C-alpha cells in the first residue's frame, strides 16, 4: 500500500497548517547565525577557497547536472555526509537549496552556504512530524536541492527514507554525487568520517546517472529505492577513488579544472 499522508498533529485546519509551515520556513532561511558560528563559517570558506585554488580537480558527469539546471528540471543532489565539504567549492556558481539541522553545526554550514551562493534551510532537530512538511515546502519553491542522505547524525552510509519520499511526492529526480582526493585528512572520530582534501592534491568529482523515483511508493518500495541510491553512491565512491589514484582508465569526457 502507498505510504499514508502525514498526520496533522497540531489540531490546526489544513490551510492554517500550511500558512504556519510557510511562515516557519521563511524564518528558517533567515541569517540568524550566532557570531561564533559565522566566524567559523567564514574561516572554513576562506580555507576551502584557498585549497580549491591549489587542487588539480577533474569532473565527470557535470553535464548531467548543468543540463537539468538549464532546463529547470526538479533535481535533488544526493551525497554522503562525510563527502559534503569539498562540494561547496567544486559546485560553486550553481543555485541550490541545501538542508541542514538547526544547531550550532548547522549554523556554520548555513553561513558557508550563503558565502558560496546557496540557499540554506535549517530544520529543527525537534521538528519530528513537521520536518518533512518543511522540506516539502522548501522544494516547492526550488528546482534544485542538495541533501546528505545519511545525515544529519547517521548511521554512517545508511540512506534515510526522507529523500526517497520527497523525490516520490514532488517528482524530483535523485542525482547521486561523490568526490575523492588522493591525499586527504579523514576525521575518524566523527560518525561520518569527514574527508577534507589536502592542498595541492588531485580531486575527482563524479556525478552519476539520475534515479527517477516513481510516485505513490509503498513502504517496501521506499526501502528498495533507498538500497538503489545506496548502491549508486557506493559505486560512485569506488569509481572516484579509482580515478583519483590512477587505477581506472581515463574518461575522455572528464573536464579538468
C-alpha positions in Angstrom: 0.0 0.0 0.0 1.2 3.6 -0.6 2.5 5.5 2.3 -0.3 7.3 4.2 -0.3 11.1 4.2 1.5 12.7 7.1 -0.8 13.2 10.0 -1.7 16.7 11.2 -0.9 16.5 14.9 -1.2 20.2 15.6 -5.0 20.5 15.7 -5.0 23.3 13.1 -7.1 23.3 9.9 -5.1 22.3 6.8 -4.8 25.9 5.4 -3.8 27.2 8.8 -1.2 24.4 9.0 0.1 25.4 5.5 0.4 29.1 6.5 2.2 28.1 9.7 4.7 25.9 7.8 5.3 28.7 5.2 5.9 31.2 8.0 8.3 28.8 9.8 10.2 28.0 6.7 10.7 31.7 6.0 12.2 32.2 9.4 14.5 29.1 8.9 16.1 30.7 5.8 17.0 33.9 7.5 20.5 34.6 8.6 20.3 34.2 12.4 23.7 32.5 13.0 25.5 33.3 16.2 28.7 35.4 15.8 30.9 32.4 16.6 29.2 30.2 14.0 29.5 33.0 11.4 33.2 33.4 12.1 33.8 29.6 11.9 31.8 29.5 8.7 33.9 32.3 7.2 37.1 30.6 8.2 36.0 27.3 6.5 35.0 29.3 3.4 38.4 31.1 3.3 40.3 27.8 3.8 38.2 26.0 1.1 38.7 28.7 -1.4 42.5 28.8 -0.8 42.7 25.0 -1.1 40.4 24.9 -4.1 42.9 27.1 -5.9 45.7 24.5 -5.3 43.7 21.4 -6.2 44.2 19.6 -9.5 40.5 18.7 -10.0 38.7 16.7 -12.6 34.9 16.4 -13.1 32.9 13.6 -14.7 29.2 13.8 -15.4 28.8 17.5 -14.7 26.8 17.9 -17.9 24.1 15.9 -16.3 23.7 18.5 -13.5 24.1 21.5 -15.7 21.6 20.2 -18.3 19.0 19.8 -15.6 19.7 23.2 -14.2 19.4 24.8 -17.7 16.1 23.1 -18.3 14.7 23.9 -14.8 14.2 20.2 -14.0 13.5 19.2 -10.5 16.6 17.6 -9.1 17.8 16.5 -5.7 21.6 16.2 -5.5 22.4 13.4 -3.1 25.7 12.6 -1.3 27.1 11.1 1.8 27.5 13.4 4.8 31.2 12.8 5.0 31.7 14.0 1.4 30.0 17.4 1.5 32.8 19.7 2.4 34.6 19.9 -1.0 31.3 20.1 -2.8 30.8 23.7 -1.6 33.8 24.9 -3.7 33.6 22.4 -6.6 29.9 23.2 -7.4 30.0 26.9 -6.6 28.0 29.1 -9.0 25.0 26.8 -9.2 21.8 27.7 -7.4 20.6 25.1 -4.9 18.7 24.8 -1.7 20.8 22.9 0.9 19.3 21.3 4.1 21.0 21.1 7.4 20.0 20.9 11.1 19.1 23.8 13.3 22.1 23.5 15.6 25.5 25.2 16.0 27.0 22.9 13.4 24.0 23.7 11.1 24.6 27.5 11.6 28.2 27.1 10.5 27.1 25.2 7.4 24.4 27.8 6.7 27.0 30.5 6.8 29.2 28.6 4.4 26.2 28.1 2.1 25.5 31.8 2.0 29.1 32.6 1.2 29.2 30.1 -1.7 25.8 31.4 -3.1 23.5 28.6 -1.9 20.2 28.9 -0.1 20.1 27.0 3.2 17.2 25.8 5.2 17.9 24.7 8.8 15.4 22.0 10.1 14.9 22.0 13.8 16.1 18.8 15.5 12.8 18.5 17.4 10.6 19.2 14.3 9.6 15.5 14.1 6.3 15.4 12.1 7.0 18.9 10.8 10.4 18.2 9.3 9.0 16.5 6.1 6.5 19.3 5.6 9.3 21.9 5.9 11.4 20.1 3.4 8.4 19.8 1.0 7.6 23.5 1.3 11.3 24.4 0.6 11.4 22.2 -2.5 8.1 23.6 -3.9 10.0 26.9 -4.5 13.3 25.5 -5.6 14.1 23.3 -8.6 17.5 22.2 -7.2 18.1 20.8 -3.7 21.1 19.2 -2.0 20.9 16.7 0.9 23.3 14.4 2.7 21.2 11.2 2.7 22.7 9.7 5.8 22.6 12.9 7.8 22.4 14.7 10.0 23.6 12.2 12.6 23.9 8.9 10.8 24.2 5.9 10.9 27.2 6.0 8.5 26.2 5.4 4.9 22.6 4.4 5.7 20.2 6.2 3.4 17.2 7.8 5.2 13.7 7.4 3.9 13.1 11.1 3.7 14.9 11.9 0.4 13.2 9.0 -1.3 9.8 10.2 -0.1 10.4 13.8 -1.2 11.5 12.6 -4.6 8.5 10.5 -5.0 5.9 13.0 -3.8 7.3 16.1 -5.5 8.6 14.5 -8.8 12.2 15.2 -8.1 14.9 13.1 -9.7 17.8 11.9 -7.4 21.2 12.7 -8.8 24.0 10.9 -6.8 27.4 12.6 -6.5 30.7 11.6 -5.0 34.1 13.1 -4.6 37.5 11.6 -3.8 41.0 13.0 -3.3 44.4 11.4 -3.5 45.7 13.0 -0.3 43.2 13.9 2.4 42.5 14.3 6.1 39.9 11.8 7.4 38.2 12.8 10.7 37.8 9.3 12.0 36.4 10.4 15.3 33.3 11.8 13.6 30.5 9.4 12.8 30.6 10.4 9.1 34.4 10.1 8.7 34.5 13.5 7.2 37.0 13.8 4.3 39.0 17.1 3.7 41.2 17.2 0.6 44.8 18.4 1.4 46.3 21.3 -0.6 48.0 20.6 -3.9 46.3 17.2 -4.3 44.2 15.6 -7.1 40.5 15.8 -6.5 37.9 13.9 -8.6 34.2 14.8 -8.7 31.8 12.4 -10.3 28.0 12.8 -10.9 26.1 9.6 -11.6 23.0 8.7 -13.6 19.7 10.2 -12.5 17.4 7.9 -10.5 13.7 8.6 -11.4 11.6 7.6 -8.4 8.0 6.7 -9.2 5.1 8.3 -7.3 3.0 6.7 -4.6 5.6 4.4 -3.2 4.8 1.7 -0.7 7.0 1.4 2.4 8.7 -1.6 0.8 9.3 0.4 -2.3 10.8 3.3 -0.3 13.3 0.8 1.2 14.1 -0.6 -2.2 14.8 2.8 -3.7 16.9 3.6 -0.6 19.0 0.5 -1.4 19.3 1.6 -5.0 20.5 5.0 -4.0 23.0 3.5 -1.5 24.4 1.2 -4.2 24.7 4.1 -6.7 26.6 6.2 -4.2 28.9 3.3 -3.1 29.7 2.6 -6.8 30.5 6.3 -7.4 32.7 6.3 -4.3 34.7 3.4 -5.7 34.8 5.0 -9.2 36.1 8.3 -7.8 38.7 6.6 -5.7 40.0 4.5 -8.6 40.1 7.6 -10.9 41.9 9.8 -8.4 44.5 7.1 -7.7 45.0 6.3 -11.4 43.9 2.7 -11.2 41.0 3.2 -13.7 41.1 4.0 -17.4 40.9 7.7 -18.3 37.5 9.0 -19.3 37.6 11.3 -22.4 34.6 13.2 -21.2 36.3 14.4 -18.0 36.8 18.1 -17.5 40.0 19.4 -15.9 39.6 22.4 -13.6 
